[in-house]
Amino acid sequence: MAAPMIEIDRVAKQYGNHAAVADVSFTIDKGEFIALMGPSGCGKTTTLRMIAGLDQPTSGEIRLWGRRLNEDAPWERDAPLVWQSYALFPFLSVRKNVEFGLKQRRLPATERRKKADEWMERLGIAGLAERGVDQLSGGQRQRVALARALALEPEMLLLDEPLSALDPHLRVRMQSELVRLHRELGITFICVTHSHSEAFAMADRVVIMNEGRIQQIGAPREIHRRAANRFVAEFVGGNNIFTGTACVEADGSIALVGPVGTVHAPAPTEAGIVTGAAATLVVPADRIELAAESTGSGNEVAARVVTVEFVGSTVTVFLETEGGGELRAQRSLHEMENTPLAVGQPVVARWSPSQGFFLPA
């Protein structure tokens, strides 16, 4: 097995009595696209800054190809950082901004210009070369910042909330642009983002953090379909989380008795859930179907429609059960056009027991 490119080994960062990052360990392979996610203050940006060399770990090691980086200056790491604010120089033209890092490396003027022109062309901003950055749109500034970083031909590219300052339609376009660049260049991308859709659409693996610690690392589909704990299940969204009392059935499955009634799911692979114990069941909202009548099979819960929320091509239906429990179902807009719902309308929410999973006890 090939050695990892980057190793984050029991890294911690302390500010006084506050642990911004606590005992974080993970590895990154060459050419991976990694997204660091979590709520504000979770430690993801601090972790990125330590990889960049802008902050030094209080303890632990960061290694590149097995070589300790802790004491290396940022310019010694070959890891340019694209900032959330882009950090462009307002007194320089687009071309001079793109050339800046190359000038710091003392490349001859003709070579600097050639490389800058090449990257401006690749990112579709060649026609803006002589403009000042104050004359650019947000999307154009983002491309200038990317061109400046990529002109250095780095081994890895660090991105701190790279799309957060863009309008929604530009965000989607630049998201596709980043994925394209990553595939074409084959360099390692490490990106901090608050956006689930960005992380899940772009990254090979997602690192979810909370209170300075890693909660789960995995492929987007894996995290979305099999959260490691309640925090992750709530943070990624789109999940129904039911708590109640467990009852182990004769066939080994588990019945959960709670506010939504009695529902069933397979027993978790980890031991720990026993009859009479509290348990937590997760059911993705897009696995729940809505029907007018009961079919008598699978998990079925009688409920009424509280509200219907439209977001693009997805519809989220919020429901309340007879016992006061809450759940939601996500369906496509096309499907809901064929079966319109009204607030207060009674429905049956149903799903297969295999579509739910219990969190570890």
C-alpha positions as CSV (number, residue, x, y, z in Angstrom):
1,M,0.0,0.0,0.0
2,A,1.3,3.4,-0.9
3,A,2.3,5.7,1.9
4,P,-0.1,8.7,2.5
5,M,1.0,12.1,1.3
6,I,-0.1,14.0,4.4
7,E,-0.3,12.7,7.9
8,I,-2.0,14.6,10.7
9,D,-0.8,12.7,13.8
10,R,-2.5,13.5,17.2
11,V,-2.4,17.2,16.5
12,A,-3.8,19.6,19.0
13,K,-3.9,23.4,19.1
14,Q,-4.4,25.2,22.4
15,Y,-5.3,28.9,22.9
16,G,-4.9,29.4,26.7
17,N,-7.4,27.1,28.3
18,H,-9.4,26.6,25.0
19,A,-8.6,23.5,22.9
20,A,-9.4,24.7,19.3
21,V,-8.2,21.3,18.0
22,A,-7.9,18.2,20.2
23,D,-6.0,15.0,19.3
24,V,-6.9,15.0,15.6
25,S,-5.5,12.2,13.4
26,F,-6.1,11.4,9.8
27,T,-4.2,10.9,6.6
28,I,-4.6,12.2,3.0
29,D,-3.5,10.4,-0.1
30,K,-1.9,12.1,-3.1
31,G,-4.6,13.4,-5.5
32,E,-7.4,13.2,-3.0
33,F,-10.1,15.9,-2.6
34,I,-10.7,16.3,1.2
35,A,-13.4,18.5,2.7
36,L,-13.2,19.6,6.3
37,M,-16.7,20.4,7.7
38,G,-18.4,21.3,10.9
39,P,-20.1,24.2,12.7
40,S,-18.4,27.4,13.5
41,G,-15.6,27.0,16.0
42,C,-15.3,23.2,15.4
43,G,-11.6,23.5,14.6
44,K,-11.7,22.9,10.8
45,T,-10.1,26.2,9.8
46,T,-7.5,25.9,12.5
47,T,-6.6,22.5,11.2
48,L,-6.2,24.0,7.7
49,R,-4.1,26.8,9.0
50,M,-1.8,24.3,10.7
51,I,-1.4,22.4,7.4
52,A,-0.6,25.7,5.7
53,G,2.0,26.7,8.4
54,L,0.1,29.8,9.5
55,D,-0.5,28.2,13.0
56,Q,1.8,25.8,14.7
57,P,0.4,22.8,16.6
58,T,0.7,22.8,20.4
59,S,1.4,19.1,20.2
60,G,1.4,16.3,17.6
61,E,2.9,16.2,14.1
62,I,2.0,17.2,10.6
63,R,4.1,15.2,8.0
64,L,4.4,15.5,4.2
65,W,5.7,12.3,2.6
66,G,7.0,11.3,6.1
67,R,8.8,14.6,6.7
68,R,7.8,16.6,9.7
69,L,6.4,20.0,8.7
70,N,5.7,21.6,12.1
71,E,8.6,24.1,12.0
72,D,8.5,24.8,8.3
73,A,7.5,28.3,7.2
74,P,4.4,28.6,5.0
75,W,6.5,29.3,1.9
76,E,8.5,26.2,2.4
77,R,5.4,23.9,2.2
78,D,4.4,24.2,-1.4
79,A,0.8,24.5,-0.2
80,P,-0.8,27.8,-1.4
81,L,-4.0,28.9,0.4
82,V,-7.0,30.4,-1.5
83,W,-8.7,32.6,1.1
84,Q,-12.4,33.1,1.6
85,S,-11.8,36.8,0.9
86,Y,-9.5,35.9,-2.0
87,A,-6.8,38.3,-0.5
88,L,-6.0,39.9,-3.9
89,F,-3.8,43.0,-4.1
90,P,-6.1,45.9,-5.1
91,F,-3.2,48.0,-6.4
92,L,-2.1,45.3,-8.9
93,S,-3.6,44.2,-12.2
94,V,-5.1,40.8,-12.7
95,R,-1.9,39.6,-14.4
96,K,0.4,41.1,-11.7
97,N,-1.7,39.3,-9.1
98,V,-1.4,36.0,-10.8
99,E,2.4,36.6,-11.2
100,F,2.9,37.5,-7.6
101,G,3.9,34.1,-6.2
102,L,6.1,33.5,-9.2
103,K,7.9,36.8,-8.6
104,Q,8.5,35.8,-5.0
105,R,10.2,32.7,-6.3
106,R,12.4,34.9,-8.5
107,L,11.3,33.5,-11.8
108,P,12.5,35.6,-14.8
109,A,9.9,38.1,-16.0
110,T,9.3,36.3,-19.4
111,E,8.7,33.0,-17.6
112,R,6.4,34.6,-15.1
113,R,4.3,36.2,-17.8
114,K,4.1,33.0,-19.8
115,K,2.9,31.0,-16.8
116,A,0.4,33.7,-15.7
117,D,-1.0,33.9,-19.3
118,E,-1.3,30.1,-19.4
119,W,-3.3,30.0,-16.1
120,M,-5.5,33.0,-16.9
121,E,-6.4,31.3,-20.2
122,R,-7.2,28.0,-18.4
123,L,-9.5,29.8,-16.0
124,G,-11.2,31.9,-18.6
125,I,-9.9,35.3,-17.4
126,A,-7.2,36.1,-20.1
127,G,-9.3,39.0,-21.3
128,L,-9.2,40.6,-17.9
129,A,-5.4,40.6,-17.6
130,E,-4.9,44.4,-17.4
131,R,-7.9,45.1,-15.3
132,G,-7.7,46.1,-11.6
133,V,-9.3,43.6,-9.2
134,D,-11.8,46.3,-8.1
135,Q,-13.3,46.0,-11.6
136,L,-14.0,42.3,-11.2
137,S,-17.1,40.3,-10.1
138,G,-16.9,37.9,-7.3
139,G,-16.6,34.9,-9.6
140,Q,-13.8,36.6,-11.6
141,R,-11.9,37.4,-8.4
142,Q,-12.2,33.8,-7.3
143,R,-10.7,32.7,-10.6
144,V,-7.8,35.1,-10.2
145,A,-7.1,33.7,-6.7
146,L,-7.1,30.2,-8.1
147,A,-4.9,31.2,-11.0
148,R,-2.4,32.8,-8.6
149,A,-2.2,29.6,-6.5
150,L,-2.1,27.1,-9.4
151,A,0.5,29.0,-11.3
152,L,2.9,27.9,-8.6
153,E,2.2,24.2,-9.7
154,P,1.9,23.1,-6.0
155,E,1.6,19.5,-4.7
156,M,-1.5,20.5,-2.8
157,L,-4.0,23.4,-2.8
158,L,-5.7,24.6,0.4
159,L,-9.1,26.3,0.1
160,D,-10.8,28.2,3.0
161,E,-14.5,28.6,2.3
162,P,-13.7,29.3,-1.4
163,L,-17.3,29.7,-2.6
164,S,-19.0,31.3,0.3
165,A,-18.7,34.9,-1.1
166,L,-20.4,34.0,-4.4
167,D,-24.0,34.2,-5.4
168,P,-25.8,30.8,-5.5
169,H,-25.7,30.4,-9.3
170,L,-22.0,31.3,-9.4
171,R,-21.3,29.0,-6.5
172,V,-22.6,26.0,-8.5
173,R,-20.5,26.9,-11.5
174,M,-17.3,27.4,-9.5
175,Q,-18.0,24.1,-7.7
176,S,-18.0,22.3,-11.1
177,E,-14.9,24.3,-12.0
178,L,-13.0,23.1,-8.9
179,V,-14.0,19.5,-9.6
180,R,-12.8,19.8,-13.2
181,L,-9.5,21.3,-12.1
182,H,-8.9,18.7,-9.5
183,R,-9.4,15.9,-12.0
184,E,-7.3,17.5,-14.6
185,L,-4.4,18.5,-12.4
186,G,-4.3,15.5,-10.1
187,I,-3.1,17.5,-7.1
188,T,-4.4,17.2,-3.6
189,F,-7.2,19.6,-2.6
190,I,-8.0,20.3,1.0
191,C,-11.1,22.4,1.4
192,V,-12.9,23.9,4.4
193,T,-16.6,24.5,3.9
194,H,-19.8,25.0,5.8
195,S,-21.9,23.8,2.9
196,H,-23.0,20.2,2.9
197,S,-23.9,20.4,-0.8
198,E,-20.4,21.7,-1.7
199,A,-18.6,19.1,0.4
200,F,-20.7,16.1,-0.8
201,A,-20.5,17.2,-4.4
202,M,-16.8,17.8,-4.6
203,A,-14.9,15.7,-2.1
204,D,-13.7,12.2,-2.2
205,R,-13.8,12.1,1.5
206,V,-15.3,14.3,4.2
207,V,-13.9,15.0,7.6
208,I,-16.7,16.1,10.0
209,M,-15.5,17.9,13.2
210,N,-17.1,19.2,16.3
211,E,-15.5,20.9,19.4
212,G,-12.0,20.3,18.0
213,R,-12.5,16.6,17.5
214,I,-13.2,14.4,14.5
215,Q,-16.7,12.9,14.5
216,Q,-16.5,10.9,11.3
217,I,-14.4,10.5,8.2
218,G,-15.8,8.9,5.1
219,A,-17.0,9.1,1.5
220,P,-20.0,11.5,1.1
221,R,-22.5,8.7,0.4
222,E,-21.2,6.7,3.4
223,I,-21.7,9.7,5.8
224,H,-25.1,10.6,4.4
225,R,-26.4,7.0,4.6
226,R,-24.6,5.8,7.8
227,A,-23.9,8.6,10.3
228,A,-21.5,7.5,13.1
229,N,-23.3,9.3,15.9
230,R,-26.2,11.7,16.6
231,F,-24.2,14.8,16.0
232,V,-23.3,13.7,12.5
233,A,-26.9,12.6,11.7
234,E,-28.2,16.0,12.8
235,F,-25.4,18.0,11.2
236,V,-25.6,16.5,7.7
237,G,-29.4,17.1,7.7
238,G,-32.1,15.2,5.9
239,N,-32.5,12.6,8.6
240,N,-35.3,11.7,10.9
241,I,-33.9,10.8,14.4
242,F,-36.3,8.8,16.6
243,T,-35.6,8.0,20.3
244,G,-37.4,5.5,22.3
245,T,-37.3,2.2,24.1
246,A,-35.8,-0.8,22.4
247,C,-37.3,-4.3,22.3
248,V,-35.2,-7.1,20.7
249,E,-37.5,-9.3,18.6
250,A,-37.2,-13.1,18.1
251,D,-35.6,-12.7,14.7
252,G,-32.9,-10.4,16.1
253,S,-34.4,-7.2,14.7
254,I,-35.2,-4.3,17.1
255,A,-38.6,-2.6,17.7
256,L,-38.4,1.0,18.9
257,V,-41.3,2.3,20.9
258,G,-41.5,6.1,21.0
259,P,-43.4,9.2,20.0
260,V,-44.0,8.0,16.4
261,G,-45.3,4.7,17.6
262,T,-43.6,1.3,17.2
263,V,-41.2,1.0,14.3
264,H,-38.6,-1.7,13.3
265,A,-35.1,-1.8,12.0
266,P,-32.2,-4.3,11.8
267,A,-30.0,-4.7,14.9
268,P,-26.7,-2.7,14.6
269,T,-23.5,-4.7,14.0
270,E,-22.1,-3.2,17.2
271,A,-23.5,-4.9,20.4
272,G,-25.1,-2.8,23.0
273,I,-28.8,-2.4,22.4
274,V,-30.9,-4.6,24.7
275,T,-34.6,-4.8,25.5
276,G,-35.7,-2.0,27.8
277,A,-32.7,0.3,26.9
278,A,-33.0,3.7,25.3
279,A,-32.1,3.6,21.6
280,T,-31.8,6.1,18.7
281,L,-33.0,5.2,15.2
282,V,-32.1,7.2,12.1
283,V,-34.2,7.1,8.9
284,P,-33.2,9.3,6.0
285,A,-36.0,11.6,4.9
286,D,-35.7,10.6,1.3
287,R,-36.5,7.0,2.2
288,I,-39.9,7.8,3.5
289,E,-42.8,7.4,1.1
290,L,-46.2,9.0,1.6
291,A,-49.5,7.3,0.9
292,A,-53.2,7.9,1.4
293,E,-53.9,4.5,3.1
294,S,-52.1,1.8,5.0
295,T,-50.8,-1.2,3.2
296,G,-50.1,-3.3,6.3
297,S,-46.4,-3.9,5.5
298,G,-43.1,-2.4,6.7
299,N,-43.1,0.6,9.0
300,E,-46.2,2.7,8.7
301,V,-47.0,5.8,10.8
302,A,-50.3,7.8,10.6
303,A,-49.6,11.5,10.4
304,R,-50.9,14.8,9.2
305,V,-49.1,17.4,7.0
306,V,-47.8,20.4,9.0
307,T,-46.1,22.2,6.1
308,V,-44.6,21.7,2.7
309,E,-41.3,23.3,1.8
310,F,-40.0,23.6,-1.8
311,V,-36.3,23.9,-2.4
312,G,-35.4,23.7,-6.0
313,S,-36.5,20.3,-7.3
314,T,-36.8,18.8,-3.8
315,V,-39.9,19.0,-1.6
316,T,-39.7,18.4,2.1
317,V,-43.0,17.5,3.8
318,F,-43.1,18.1,7.6
319,L,-45.4,15.8,9.4
320,E,-46.9,15.3,12.9
321,T,-48.0,11.9,14.2
322,E,-51.1,11.2,16.4
323,G,-48.8,10.9,19.4
324,G,-47.1,14.2,18.9
325,G,-44.0,12.9,17.1
326,E,-42.4,14.7,14.2
327,L,-41.0,13.4,11.0
328,R,-40.3,14.6,7.5
329,A,-40.2,13.1,4.1
330,Q,-38.2,14.4,1.1
331,R,-39.6,13.7,-2.4
332,S,-38.9,15.1,-5.9
333,L,-41.0,18.0,-7.1
334,H,-42.1,15.9,-10.1
335,E,-43.5,13.3,-7.8
336,M,-45.3,15.8,-5.6
337,E,-46.9,17.5,-8.6
338,N,-48.7,14.2,-9.3
339,T,-49.8,13.9,-5.6
340,P,-50.3,17.4,-4.2
341,L,-50.6,17.8,-0.4
342,A,-52.5,20.3,1.7
343,V,-51.7,21.4,5.2
344,G,-53.7,19.3,7.7
345,Q,-54.2,16.5,5.2
346,P,-53.9,13.0,6.8
347,V,-51.3,10.7,5.2
348,V,-49.4,7.5,6.0
349,A,-45.7,7.7,6.2
350,R,-44.0,4.4,5.4
351,W,-40.6,2.9,4.9
352,S,-38.9,-0.5,4.8
353,P,-37.3,-1.5,8.1
354,S,-34.0,-2.0,6.2
355,Q,-33.9,1.7,5.4
356,G,-33.3,2.7,9.0
357,F,-30.3,2.2,11.2
358,F,-29.6,2.4,15.0
359,L,-26.8,4.6,16.3
360,P,-24.3,2.8,18.5
361,A,-25.6,2.6,22.1
